[in-house]
Amino acid sequence: MTPSRHSSILNVVLAAIAAVLLSACAATETSRSTGEATDDAALTAKVKSAIATDVGARTAAAINIETYRGVVQLTGFASEAEQAQRAAAAAKKVEGVREVKNDVRVKPSS
């Protein structure tokens, strides 16, 4: 095999490997890219902080936050309906949040 032929085959193999590795990080219709997952994790932390600041740390601790491609879903419990509404309002104010789904429930009074 000539050196130029060997080099051409090596380049094709390296290009194929690069394509496979890059496609593993690419987003699809039903999954996030590594960058999107990182962005969503950062957004989740910002929303948690915003809720703690606006509503209180105790309420923030009782609310679970899931973020997928900028859509934030709040679940968990609040003592009052106003707290659930304020949590959603705080989340909506965070830059990068595209939508908030508020599924926070009010704890039944004992």
Secondary structure, DSSP 8 states (H G I E B T S, - for coil): --HHHHHHHHHHHHHHHHHHHHHHHS-BTTB--HHHHHHHHHHHHHHHHHHHHHT-HHHHHHEEEEEETTEEEEEEEESSHHHHHHHHHHHHHSTT--EEEEEEEE----
